[in-house]
Every structure is written in C-alpha cells, then in structure tokens.
Amino acid sequence: MIQAPLVLRLRGGLDQFQPSIRRVAEYVLEDPRRAARSTITDLSAASGVSQTTVMRLCHELGLAGYREFRLAIAAETGRSDAVAERELRTGDIAEGDDLASVIAKIAYADARAVEDTARSLSVPELEAVVEAIATAGRVDIYGVGASGTVATDLQQKLHRIGRVAFAHADSHLALTSAALLGERDVAIGISHTGTTIDTVEALRLAGARGATTVALTNAPESPIARLADRVLLTAARETTFRSGATASRLAQLTVVDCVFVAIAQRTYDASQAALEVTRAAVEDRRYTRTRSGPSGI
C-alpha cells in the first residue's frame, strides 16, 4: 500500500476509525499546526480521550509512536503564514456568507483539491496503472453517483484513443460485466469514500476473475483501497454544502486526465491516429460560419 501524506490519511480514514480514535483525528484536522505543537498529554486532554487512544491512532496510521506522529504533522504543515491565513479566511461555507465569499471559498477549495491531489499522487503507482491499461484487452470502470460521471468520462477518453472500455453505474451490469473479465483485463473502481458497496463488490469480483484491479479513492485505508492491486489517491476536502460531489469529483477528474494523457503518450502514434479519426467523425456535427444554427443565424 502506498503511503499518502498523514493529514490526507487522517481525513480519508475518518469513516473507518472507531469513535474515540475519530475524535482525536477530527481534533488534529481542525488545526494540524496546533496538533504538531501539542504533547500527547495535551492532545489526549483536548480530544477527551486517553493517551492510549492517541497511541492507537498512531498505530492505525502505521507509525511507531507519538513522536513520529508529531514530526510527520509538523513537516506537512510547515507552510507559510500567508497560506495558513488564506486557509482560515476561505474555510467552510457558513450560513451567513455573502455570494462573493461563497465564490471565493468554492474556487479555493476546488483549486486545493487539484493541487493536493497532484502532490499526493504516486508516480510509480500511476505508471503501473498506465502500463496495465495500455496492454489490457478490456477495461471495466465502476462508479455510482458523482463517481459514475467520472467513470463515464474515463470511458469516453479511452474510447477516443482506441481502448476498449466500458463504464457501469448499474450494480447488476457492473457485476455481470466483472464476471466476464480475465487476466488480460483491468477493472477500475471509483469511490470517494472507498466504501460504496456496489463499486467495492464489482471490483472484488473482477479481481477474483483474475483482472488487475485499480481503486481511485480519497480514503487510503478504505475497503476498496485494501482489496485493489493498485491505488490512485485523491486529496479532496468536502465542506458543508459540497459533500461527496464537487471538490472530490474535480480531484478524480484530475487523476483521470493524468491516466488518459499518460496512456496516449505511451501509445503516441496509435492515439494520435485514433484522435484524428474520431475528430473527423464528428466534425460535421458542429455549426460553423457557413452552416446556420437552429434559428437560421
């Protein structure tokens, strides 16, 4: 399993932690810089848990102890005061925010999701996924809800460069398709939380059939990440009115674009030829200066 930045692992693991451990994680995420300055006694008291619980969180994250935890948090939050101030100013959307503030906060959160995802994405893991897809006989992509739109986007991109790919948002279709995969195939499960049953079970079945399995998720310790052969991590942070469908989707699309471009680059001549052919196929479906639109204008 690849090691994502500690703050991202805390955020992605919230739904997996036991309640007492989650309280510690939430306290740390409220202000990681404060947590980096806290002793284990301070942190346990502020979180309302025992020092043993704090140590359990460290061990859940694969760390030897609290000293290693503090050092990791301090290293990851060693950003400039200007950036920290900007984060505070553009935090969660509040009920009384004016529209200008809402716009600023949405833009900032979306940009951060893309930037943090780019920083946390493992290049070796991405290379392995690209290699698997580029040589696959067929690619199945599973995702429901907002993740389903991302699955469809990846399918469309792969089709444009001649890859055989199918996106499935229906759980029955996903399972029946997964049952037909083999060792030359790739299955990709997209789930922000990593706990979507339909997606997890389809990916599990694909793996049982011998396919190479890939998880695209925000939660490195989630069920889908634990069962996949390869994991591509996003780093989106949702807010009050944006749960599970906005910044997360942009982060997922960023990874999809990286996968697509890397495959197209790896198969440059064939991809260029396919793009030209598919572009020509739809060329006459657009209005031009010499072709009137519906209103005759």
N, C-alpha and C positions, 0 to 999 in steps of 0.2 A: 504494500500500500504506500502511495506517495504521501509525503508529509507536507501538508498545506501550512501556511502561517498560523500561529497559535490562535490569534484573535479570530480568524476565519473558522478554525476548527471549533472554537467555543460557540460561535454563532450558529454554525451548521449543526452542532450536536445538541442544541437546547432541547429539542423534542425527544432526544434519546436518553438524556440524563434522568436519574432519579430526582424527585422533588427537592431534597436537601442539597444535592450537588448542583442542581439547576439554579438554586438561589445564589450560590457562590458565583456561578458563571454569569448570571444576569448582573450581579453587582460589579464584576470585573468589566463587563461590556459597557456598563453605564459610563465608566471613565477608566479606561485601561491605564492611563498615566498615573492616576491616583492609586490603582491597584499595584503598579510597579513600585510605588514608594511605601507600600504597606508591609508590615511584618505579618507573619502567619497569624499571630495573636490579634492584630488589628483587623485583618481580613475576616477571620472567623467571627469576631465580635460584631463587625459591621453587617455581616451576612446573616447573623443569627443562627450559626451552626457551630459545630465543634471543630477543633483543629484537625481531628481525624477525618472529618468530611472534606476539608480543604485538601488534605493529602490524597484522599480518594479521587478527587478531581484531577490532581496532578497525575496520578497513576492511570486514570481513564484516558488521559492525553498522551500516555506513553513516556512520561517524564519521571526521573528518578526521585525528585523531591521538590520542595517549595523553592529552594534557591534557584534551581534550574528554571522553574516556572517564572519567577520574578525576572530573571535575566532575559528570558525569551520575550516577555511582555515589554520590558524596558527597551530592548533592541527594536522591536516592531513599532513602538510608539515614539521613537526618537525623532519626531518630525519637528519642523519649525513652529514657533509660537503663532506665526501668522496662519499656518494651515490649521492648527488646533482652534484658533479663534474663529476661522471661517466655518469649521465644522459645527461649532457651538451656535453660530449665528444662523446656519442653514440646517438645523436639526429637523426633528419630526414635525409634520404639519399639524398645527393646532387649530382648534375650532374658530378662534378669532383672527386668524391670519388673513391679511388682505390678499387680493389676487396677485399682486406683484410679488409678495413673499412666497405664495404658493408656486408661482412660476420659477422663482429662483431656487427654491428647495427641490422641486422636481428635476430641474436641469442639473443641479449639483449632484443629487443622488444618482441620476442616470449616468452622468459622466464618471462618478466614483465607481459605480458598478462595473463599467467597462474598463477603467484604469486598474482597479483592484484585480479583476479577472485576468487581465493581461499579465499582471505581475505574478499572480499565483499559478498560472497555467504551466504545467510541467512540459518542457520541450521534449525530453525523451519519451514521455507518455504520449504526447501528441504525435511524435514521429512514428511510434509503434502503431497507433490507431490509423494513421495515414497509410502506412505500409499494408496493414490488414485490409483496409477498404480498397486500395488501389489494385490489390491482387485477388479480391473476392469475386466469387461467381455471382453473388447476390447480396444485397444489403437490406435488412429489415429495420425499420425505425419505429419505436413505440413511444407514445406520449399522449396524455389526455389533457383536456382543458387548455390553458395557455401553453403548456408544453407541447400540445398537439399541433399548434400553429407553427412552432419551431420545427417539429418533426416534418411537417409538410414543406417548410422552407428548405430543409436539408434535402429532402427527396427531390424537389424541383431543381435544386442546384446540381445534384449528382446526375439527374437525367440530362441536364443541358450539356454535360461533358461525356455522355455515353455510358454512364454507370447504371447498372440495373438495380433500382432501389424502390422500395415500397414503404409508405408511411401508414401506420394503423392507429387510429384513435378509438376504434371499437374493440372492446376487450375480447370478444369472441373471434373476430377476424385476426387480432394480434396473436391469440393462442393457436388458432388453426394454421396461421402462416408460420409461426415459430416451430410448430411440429414438423414442418416440411424442410427445415434447414439442415445443413450438414457441415462437415468440417471445412469446406472451402468458403463458407458464408460468414457474414458478420451481422450481429444484431446489436442495435443501439437503443438503450432505454434512456429517455429524457424525463427527469423528475426533479424539480427544485428542492423539495424536502427529502427526496430519496425514499419516501415511504408509501408512494401511490401503489396500492395493491395490484391494480391491473397491469401497470408497467413492470413492476418487480416480477410478477409471476410469468409474464410473457418472456422477459429476459432470462429468467431461471430455466424455463422450458427450452429456449433456444440454446442455452449453454449445455443442457442435458443432451441435446441432439448433436453436440459437437461444434457448434458455431462459436466463433470468437465473440465475446460479449464486451460491450463498452457501456459505461454509465456516464451520463452528463448530468451532474448534480451539484448542489450547493452544500451538501452535507457529507463530508468525507467519512463519517462513521455510520452512515445510514445503511439500511438493509440492501439497497441497490448497489451501493459502493462496495459492500462486503462481498457480494456474490459475483461482481463483474471481473473479467480478466484485466480490463483497463479502465481507468477512471479519469475523466476530464472534469476539473473543478471550476465552478463559477464562484464569484465572491460578491453577490448582491446582498444588499441590506434593505429589506422592505420596511415601510413605515405604516402609520395608522390606516390611511386610505388606499394603500398600494400593496396589500398583502398578496404575494404569490403570483402576480400577473403583470408587473410593469418593469421595474429595475431587473428583476430576475429574468424576464424574457429578453431584455436587451443584452444581459450578460450571456445568456445561452446563445443568442444570435451571433455574438462576437466570436464565441468558440466555433459555431457552425461555419462562419466565414473563414476562420483560420483553417479548419479542416478542408473546406472546399478549395481554397486557394492553394493550399499545400499539395492536394491531390492533383489539381490542374497543373501546377508547376512540375510535379513529378512526372506527369504524362503529358508534357507540354504540346508536342506535335498533334497527338490524337485529340487532346482537349481543345486546342485552337481550331482544328478542323470541325469538331462537333459544334463548337460555339458558332462558327460561321454558318454551318448548315442550318442550325436551329434558328439563328437570327434571320436568315433568308426566308425560312418557312413562315415567319410571322410578319415579314416586312410590309406586306400589302394590307395588314390589319390595322394600320395607323393612318390617321388623317394627315395629309401634307398640304403644302400651299396650293398644289394643283388638284387636290381632291377635297370636295366640300364636306363639311360636317353635317350632322342631322338637320340643322336649321338652314343649310344651304350657304352658310357663311364660310 
